[in-house]
Structures are given as C-alpha cells and as structure tokens.
Amino acid sequence: MLDNYTSSLTSAHKKFLEKLFPGGVAFDPEVLRVYASDASLKVGTVLAVVRPENSDQVCEFMRWAETENIAVHTRGRGTSLSGGCVPTIPGIVISMLGMDKILNISRDDFVAEVEPGVSTAQLQEECEKLGMLYPPDPASAKATSVGGNVATCAGGLRAVKYGVTRDYVIGVEAVLPGGKLLRFGGRTHKDVIGLDIGRLFVGSEGTLGVITKLTLKLIPKPEASASVLVGYASLDAALASMGKVFAAGILPCAVEFMNETVLEILTKTSEVPWPDTVKSLLLFQVDGSNDTVPFENARLSHQLHDALWRMEGVGKDEEDKIWAYRRRVSAASYVLGPDRIGGDMAVPRGSILSAVRRFEKIAASNGKRLVAFGHAGDGNIHANLHYDASDPDDARRTEKTHHELDAAALEFGGSLSGEHGAGYLKDVSKQLGKDEHALMRGIRRVFDPKGILNPGKGY
Amino acid sequence: MLDNYTSSLTSAHKKFLEKLFPGGVAFDPEVLRVYASDASLKVGTVLAVVRPENSDQVCEFMRWAETENIAVHTRGRGTSLSGGCVPTIPGIVISMLGMDKILNISRDDFVAEVEPGVSTAQLQEECEKLGMLYPPDPASAKATSVGGNVATCAGGLRAVKYGVTRDYVIGVEAVLPGGKLLRFGGRTHKDVIGLDIGRLFVGSEGTLGVITKLTLKLIPKPEASASVLVGYASLDAALASMGKVFAAGILPCAVEFMNETVLEILTKTSEVPWPDTVKSLLLFQVDGSNDTVPFENARLSHQLHDALWRMEGVGKDEEDKIWAYRRRVSAASYVLGPDRIGGDMAVPRGSILSAVRRFEKIAASNGKRLVAFGHAGDGNIHANLHYDASDPDDARRTEKTHHELDAAALEFGGSLSGEHGAGYLKDVSKQLGKDEHALMRGIRRVFDPKGILNPGKGY
C-alpha cells in the first residue's frame, strides 16, 4: 500500500488527461467542488474529474493512475450517505455518468446489460415496458445509478421479498489498477465455475476495480400490487402484528415501520388521515397477478385485525397516495433540526422493537429524539438524529448518540449498515474482528496492490 | 503454494490425530477406501479420516495441518458429481458429519443456525414444522449436507423463483489454515460492512476454509402448491410454451424440461400416461396461499394451451406422483449404458433450445445419444452421456463428446457448471480468462498461503 499518494497534478499529468478524455476532464475548482462531496456533506479534495465514455479510456486511465500513484475515487450520482464518494485522500474522481447506456434488455434471457452510470429508475422503467422487473428498489432509485447501487449493495423497499442488489448481479466487467479489464460471470443465471468474484464487487464500495459493465438478472413483472397503511397505539403493537403476518406464511414485497416520533413529526408538518390514537404505522405491499392480489390483500388484512386504523390502496395511483406518507418522513424530520446524522443499522428481525426502544433511550439520555423508520421485514432501521450544527453542544450530543447507537446495534448482533455502506463515516473495526478485517484488506491488495482505489473508504 | 505435500503419515502424526480426535480418526485402509471417492467415482488417496465434533478440534487440526504441509479435503456426504471430495493429492479427509446439529431455528428472526454436516432434507423438514421454508432444494436434498450445498452453491428445483444456496447464506464461521476461526456476517438479513466474504465461501469448493457454522435466511412457508406436467410434440414446442409463461408475468417456483431422448427412455422403462404423440415434457410448479394457487394454476394452464397432454396435481401427494416422472430420469437413463458422464452446463435462458439441439448433434456425430433435462427456468441443462466403460471405443467417444459439449456451452455464453461445481473434472481454464483465473488464485492464497485446502480442485 502506498504511504504517499500524488497530491497535486503536474502539467504533464494534466496533458495526459486532456488527451485521454477530450472534453471529459475538468480541473476548474468551481467544477471540482461539486465532486468533493456527496450526500454525506463531508468534503474532500479533488485533483481532477474525468468522465470516460468507454472502457478503453478506463483501462488507459487505470494503467496511468497506478503508475503515477494517484488515488482514484469512482463516483456514480454521488448520493452516498456515508461519504463513499468523498475523496478524503486527494485524488481524481472518475465519474461514470458518461457511461450510462442500457446495452440490451432481453425478454428471452431475462437479463439486462448496462453501463454502470445508468439511472436505476430508468432501468426499472425500461424493464417494465418489456414486462420484466429489476427488483432492487432503493428508496432513492430516481436519484441513483445502478453502478452506485452495486458498489453499496443497495437494498430498498422490496428487499424482504426480492432480496437486494447482490441477488441480481450475474456479470461484472471491471478495470483493475494497472489497466486490465476483467470479466466475471455473464448472462447465465447460474454459474459455479471459480470463485464468485462478480458478487464480491457488490458492496465493495469502489475498492476492487472500476466497474464498466453489469449483467443483471430480471424476473417477470408482477401484474398487480396492493398496499395497506395500518395504525397502532404503539410500535410494540405494530411489530406484534408484523410477526403474525410472517407467521401466517405471507411474504409481502415491502414491510415498512415508523415509530412514534415519526408520527409526531408527520402530524406536526401536515394533515394526516389517521386518528390521534394511532402512534405507530406499518406499511405493507403485496404483489402478484390481478386474480391473486385481492386474496393476498385479504389474507394480509386478516392478520392485521388488531389495527386501530387502515388505509388501503390497489394499483399504482392509490398506492402512491399511501406511500406518500412514508416518503414524506425524511424531509419532514428536519423540523427537529436543520442537520442530520443518519443511521441505517440492521438487526436480527426479531430484535427490531427492542433495538428501536434501546436506541430511543440512548437518544433521550443525550437529550435527543430518535426518528426511527425503515425496512422492518429486513430488520433494517433508519435511525436518524437531527440537530443544529451551529450549536456545538447539540452537535456534540448528537455525535455521541450516533456512536452509542452503533454500539447498541452491535450488541443486538446487528450491523452498522444495512444498505448505505461503511463509506468514510462508519468505524468498521467496531464490527469486524481484527482477523476478519485483515483478511478483507488482504483481498483488497490482490486487486489493488498500491491501494489507489477509494483509499480510506470501506474497510 | 507447496510443491510437496506430506505424502504419508508418521507415527507422531498418527498419535497427534488419535489424541485430538478420540474415537474420531481412522487409518484402516478399508475405511479410507470409502473416503477416497465420491459420486463422481474418481478415486484419490486418503492418508486418514478425521471427524471433528466441535470447532476447537477443527482449529487445532488446521493449525497442525498447515505446519505439517498436509493436504486437507473437507467432505460432507460425498455426493459431488464433479470429484469435489476426491483427494487427488493425497491428504487427510475431514468429514463434517460429526458436526451435524441444527443449533437453532428462529421464528422471530427467520434464521437457522446449523453445523455444516446437517442433512439438507432434515433442515428443510424442521423449518417447515415451524412454518418456514429453507428454499434451496437440490434434487439430492435427501442425500446431501448443507455444508456440501454451500461449498458448491447448490441450486436445485426451486431456483428459478427462490434463487440458489448463495441467496440464503447470511453468516459463515470457518477455520482457516493456521487454525484461526473467523466469522463473517451473522443473523441480520442485511449487512454491508466490509467485503461479503461469507458469500465468497459459497461455491468455493472447500478452498478457503473449513466451514464450522452457517447462518441461513428463511422465508415464510407457502401454504400451498400445484404442479403440472405438460406434453408437447417436440422440445421446440415445449420451450416456446415456457417463454409464454414468463412473458405473461408468471414466476413458477420450478420449471423442468425433458428432451425427446428422455421420453424415449421413460417410455422404454415403464408405463407412461402420455400418448405417443408427446415427445417432450415440461414440468411446472407454482406456490402461494390456498386461495391464490388455484388462480396461479389457471393462469399457468392458460399459457400452456398448446400442450398435447397434461397431468395436474394439487398438494403434496398428487404432486409427488407427477414429479416421480422427473425423478425417474436419472436412474432410467442407465438403459443407455452402465456408466455415465454427467453435464450440468448453464446457458442464457433463451438459448436452451439451441444449446440442447447443438449438444444432440455433437453427441450424434460421435455415435452417442444425449439425455437432456433440467432446470429450464435457469438455463441449467443436465446433459448426460451413458456408455460402457468396458468398451474402450465407447468410453473414448463419450469422453470426446463430453469435452465438445463443454466447448459448445461456452460458445453460447454459458458456464461449464450451473450447480455441481468444477471439482476435479472440469477444466475451468476453458471458461475463465487467464487474468480472472490468476486473480481467483491470488485470493485463494490470502486464505491459504500454502495451498493445503482441497488442492487440485476448484479453480
């Protein structure tokens, strides 16, 4: 691993980049500022931004970057909440948004081949036009690229039934430091020859190579869906109901929860349809055929008979109205403070209630409120803390709470991150054993001996 | 990597093993003979068999084996069809069948923790008693261990809807050469901290470590299922029907196909219920709730209106009668010859028909018949060749055909193996690029610098 990365570009460096990326390179500080940060709002130092349009350019760039000891930070749409795209070690940002094509979508193979910069929502849409579904559905699908989803193994709303990004990546083409382009997997849904390196790229946070092409598995698009928002007197009652749904053999495609603080915020910031007795919400979606969805919906409703209130919707338009309450949570939470530290811990599913209650207590002991919602079916808790960064005491207490929440998640046998990744913000050594961590770093060195890829990020 | 492995055990070696595994070690050639082979019928050389009962013994053994330069071949139930368990380099077989406990199955977490030696069928059964499903369902579930399934990323009958073994492994505990016990993942359904090493173990064919514990994701058990066996005049007509099913948005949990040769064999070896006009079969299964399965079944039947003949069954007893025809294929195929070379190539789903036709031509050009059946929904073709090993010309032509089939599978963008693994029999260099292969071996060295784990196998 390098001790010293090149910390400024010579004019020879700049000439090389200008020649390799005609019209696709920037050194202007105004432009670089955009690429110095991501949705985490942490800021790093960018020496240049390059925007390849084909894999040949990526190969040549990676050959050069390794020789020149230059750190390379691969970037999609920069929506990382954990600082995964921030050049904390000064380097060149390689924006993959110039490689954003859908290369093909096959109704025969149920496979899509895409460049990494393609918008997740666009891919979903194109697949659906052809009667197919690309199931990974991060809440941020409209804002993210598939390459970014792969780098973080993005989860999302349908994960409880359909799994996460990892489960749909069957082929990866990537360029390694030194400039070699490697291909793993392909268009077959199954392949057990050799180690499954393609999937190792999923969730690797830009540390193994620059992905230049992805082959994704698709499934038939379900004909119909229905959603139900159900209200309970407490999160305890809500999660008890959820347990009954799974015990009855129902596998919804989405199960979201919102704690009491979320309902307070929603009530405070807008008109809400539920009565005052409702303090916690669950949101379910089921899918299937036009014939079966009404039955699935009825079976689900039967298990939710304890609910104090419910709002049902069948089909996109009606469901969108219901989901709007869930979508409003993040923005509405800013009434608690203009700044935010977000958590996305995962715990074993049966521990969600205890974990949220524990998190709330920790927050309260620091004079903070906990906004807790997320993917209950996966045990994935968005535990957000709002504060005012201009108030040093608030900032300190919030930071302290955040670290205590992470520690508590681990006590439940959980993970510091269910979908955002470690990025720059998570101290993975709290979760990973020393030997396990060393092994991961050993593997990283096989791909990237000098450590030029997204250094300081991941693990 | 070692050039020379210890090729015989000294009395000090034997004493060490007897002390570490009281009552759990064998040197008797009669016993060792059993462990020298697997379902591939290839034979290797076993220096000793050990049977640990806990992970402490595995740690101590692996510390010692690395120091003593002894090759270690991990073994479950020895059902590998590709020689994955055969000690082609003489070494010690570590049988994991002494660690076969189900440690816990949680209805709250939808997680099972098991030791690797547990029988797949037993785990499935115990989960189902609790209303949960462990979806991976290799056709050989009754004969296999979960650890063996993980080593090969076993697929099976339900993969088209539920995925393969990889998709259900969320935690792996394994002992590496040198004796360190490492833990990756755990009981959370989602975890994106660090590289996904747990899943790298899936399909690693015993080359990365000795797995001592597995944490598996479960799903709610569907209430009901239905199967339909449908007959067509040709495989062409059958697969055209399958295409319509997927295009209609139906995701069956199983889609099996059988080519014309299979039907000839079934007709020759037993009474069959279909008319003579039927030359190819598809077998579908759908699952869901008691209410929805009849609708799914009707929707499926509607897409299969082209079929010449059909046999439907709802519920286990009726379905078992239907599936019996599929299960009979392997055994019945021996009418074509007492010896077998099995193939389990995967191709992109849309290429199954062309691939099977190509395989048949290759077989015919060598004077052979091709038995082709398998998991059509995954593009996974069991392409079996039967012959008489006592006839050298037949054996030679069969071997030649087998290699030509492998080459043809790759021309379709396929894989040499969809579920059996490379083991000892597959020449992975035909499929893997040189750089990709070198990278995999580099990763292997991170886990196992001396190369004592299942040397000569995998990749």
Interface residues (C-beta under 8 A of the other chain):
Chain A: S106 R107 D108 D109 F110 V111 G131 T152 C153 G155 A159 V160 G163 V164 R166 D167 K180 L182 R183 F184 G186 R187 T188 H189 K190 D191 V192 I193 G194 L195 D196 I197 R199 L200 V202 G203 S204 I219 P220 K221 P222 E223 G243 F246 A247 A248 G249 I250 L251 G288 S289 D291 T292 F295 E296 A298 R299 A346 V347 P348 R349 G350 S351 H375 D378 G379 N380 G413 G414 S415 L416 S417 G418 E419 H420 G421 A422 K426 V428 Q431 L432 G433 D435 E436 H437 L439 M440 G442 I443 R444 V446 F447 G458 Y459
Chain B: S106 R107 D108 D109 F110 V111 G131 T152 C153 G155 A159 V160 G163 V164 R166 D167 K180 L182 R183 F184 G186 R187 T188 H189 K190 D191 V192 I193 G194 L195 D196 I197 R199 L200 V202 G203 S204 I219 P220 K221 P222 E223 G243 F246 A247 A248 G249 I250 L251 G288 S289 D291 T292 F295 E296 A298 R299 A346 V347 P348 R349 G350 S351 H375 D378 G379 N380 G413 G414 S415 L416 S417 G418 E419 H420 G421 A422 K426 V428 Q431 L432 G433 D435 E436 H437 L439 M440 G442 I443 R444 V446 F447 G458 Y459
